[in-house]
Amino acid sequence: MTASAHSPQAQELEKELAATLDARRELGPEYEAALVDSFVEKVDTQVRRRLAEERLRTARGGPEGADGAAAVFGERFGFAIVTLVLAIPLSAIGAAQAGIGGLLVTWAGILGVNFAHATGRLRRDRTT
C-alpha cells in the first residue's frame, strides 16, 4: 500500500516508526527500550486524540445507527492496528532479552490487553 493511500495520521506514524528504527540502528540496542517507549507514547497520544475527537462528536449529538456502529468498528479496528504495530518491537525486545520465553510472555501480554479491551467494550455496550 502506498503512503498516499493512508490517512495523514497513519503517514505521521509511519514516519515516526521509520525514525525510531533508524535511531535504533544508529544508537544500538542499549537505547532500544527508551526508543520503543517514546514511540509508544506518540502512538498513545494519537489514539487518545482520535478517541477524544470521536467522543466529542458523539457528545455533540452525532448521528446514531450505522455511523455509531462504524465508530465502534473504527475504535476496535484502530486498537487492533495499534496492537499489531506495537507487537513488532515488543516481540523483538522480548525475544532478544529472554529468548522464546520472553516472546511468549510478550504475546501473552498482548493477548491479555486485547482480551481486556474486548471484554471492557462488551460490558460498556451492555450498560448503554
Salt bridges, closest charged atoms under 4 A:
GLU14 OE2 - HIS6 NE2 2.93
GLU16 OE1 - LYS42 NZ 2.79
ASP22 OD1 - ARG25 NH2 2.67
GLU32 OE1 - ARG24 NE 2.53
ASP44 OD2 - ARG48 NE 2.77
GLU54 OE1 - ARG57 NH1 2.65
GLU75 OE2 - HIS117 NE2 3.78
GLU75 OE1 - ARG121 NH1 3.00
ASP125 OD2 - ARG76 NH2 3.29
ASP125 OD1 - ARG121 NE 3.45
